Amino acid sequence: MALAKPCQSYVLCGDGIPNLFLSDIARNLFACHGCEVRIEDIFKYHEQTDSLALVVGGNTKSNSLAALFARSFSGYYELANGNELPKDVFVNGLEKNSVIYSFVTKTVCQHSVAQHIANNISLKLALNQDLQEKIELVLHETLANAALHGNLEIGHCAKDSLDGLEAFDTEVEKKLSNDGLAKRRIEVRIHWDDEILKLKILDQGSGFSLSKDNWDGMPWRGMNLISSQVVSVSAGENGQPLTIILKR
């Protein structure tokens, strides 16, 4: 599906989503921008140097995610059952030298999303193995925090014993059974130039404070690990988004 727009073209693809439903999504998504939808082959992607692409995934099986990330799009958006695609998603974010990934919390908790994103961005930019592994490590920690402590609102649980681990796993399953929490979104935006990669992680929780004064009695292993691997870590207003800069 190509959407006519001066100097740009959009491609909308879906995995496990009926073609007619994708057509409705495209119309709703770009109606506010005066774009005319031209329906061609919904699953055919034309590689264009000046195109910005949006891919919508509707099937969160591991092999489907791997296939989804195997192609070089500029936007990846998971459409979970019962979700509607917001009209403004990606519209102000899709740009050259950047890519956006957006998934629901349940998918982030149950699949290796950090690994898929690291593989995808490495493929897109031909990054070396060391940088790819560093990106995966950083995303693993930040996505876990965004999912568990942000969207699922799980506080600190001691996991240094078998009983503690079992209690934590039980709490995660309980929270994921809450459809409203499980479908909260986590978004990763990656922008790059010749020298740096900038990662922005945004969840729908109450925000994250980088001040250790607000984390009495809580371990900082994850944040300390991240800080040791990157140029800088910062948080925006109310702790959203978390912004991380790495050297290329």
C-alpha positions, -999 to +999 in steps of 0.1 A: +000+000+000+016+033-011+004+066+002+010+095-021+028+124-005+053+149-020+089+136-019+080+107+002+061+074+000+048+052+028+045+015+027+021-003+050+025-041+055+009-065+079+016-099+093-016-118+102-039-088+095-066-088+068-059-066+038-091-046+042-083-039+078-049-026+068-066-003+042-088+011+070-057+017+092-040+035+064-070+058+057-074+066+094-036+071+099-030+096+071-065+112+067-055+142+088-025+148+065-045+150+033-028+119+018-046+099-008-044+061-003-035+041-034-040+004-027-017-019-047-001-051-035-004-048+003+024-071+011+049-059-016+076-036-005+092-014-031+127-004-020+131+033-026+159+056-014+134+084-006+107+063+011+097+062+047+080+029+056+056+017+083+051-020+090+023-032+112+026-065+129-004-085+141+012-118+150+036-119+179+049-154+175+087-155+177+092-165+141+069-137+129+089-112+149+121-124+133+106-121+098+092-086+107+127-073+117+145-089+087+136-060+064+147-024+065+117-003+073+116+030+091+087+022+115+075-010+132+042-010+150+026-039+167-012-039+163-025-061+192-060-075+193-084-048+202-059-020+196-065+008+173-037+026+155-035+062+167-038+087+139-006+105+149+016+074+153+048+079+134+035+108+114+057+133+133+085+108+140+093+091+107+123+107+092+155+098+075+183+085+097+158+072+123+136+042+130+107+037+154+097+005+171+064+003+191+051-028+209+027-037+236+040-047+270+030-083+268+052-088+237+082-071+253+078-094+283+074-126+263+098-122+234+134-112+227+124-077+214+157-062+224+176-088+204+154-083+174+158-045+175+196-048+179+198-072+149+176-049+128+195-017+135+228-035+130+216-048+096+203-013+086+235+005+095+261-023+090+273-020+126+301-041+140+294-070+164+306-052+195+282-022+190+253-045+182+259-065+214+261-032+233+228-020+219+211-053+227+224-051+263+212-015+268+178-023+252+174-054+273+178-035+305+157-004+295+129-024+280+127-046+310+125-015+332+099+001+310+077-031+309+080-042+345+084-011+365+068+014+341+038-002+323+031-031+347+037-009+378+057-036+396+078-023+425+112-036+436+111-073+444+140-091+459+151-118+435+181-131+453+163-163+464+141-189+449+111-177+469+118-141+457+120-152+421+088-172+423+070-142+439+083-119+412+072-143+384+038-146+400+034-108+402+044-104+365+018-130+354-008-114+375-001-080+359+000-094+324-035-109+330-047-073+333-055-065+296-052-028+302-017-031+315-006-057+291-016-036+261+002-005+273+028+005+247+066+008+247+082+028+220+119+029+210+131+056+187+167+054+173+183+083+155+218+083+141+245+104+124+281+096+115+292+097+151+264+087+175+233+066+180+206+082+201+181+058+217+148+071+232+127+047+252+091+058+261+066+038+281+031+046+295+041+044+332+045+072+356+081+081+346+116+072+357+138+092+380+176+090+375+181+104+410+193+076+433+178+096+461+144+085+449+154+048+449+161+041+485+169+004+491+166-005+454+195-020+434+210+000+406+227-029+388+208-023+356+213+015+354+250+011+365+255-014+337+239+008+311+259+039+322+291+019+319+284+011+282+272+045+268+282+081+264+253+095+284+219+087+300+193+113+306+155+116+313+130+141+300+102+158+318+086+135+343+112+109+334+099+104+298+116+095+275+148+079+287+175+090+263+207+071+258+236+081+235+262+056+222+293+062+200+291+046+166 
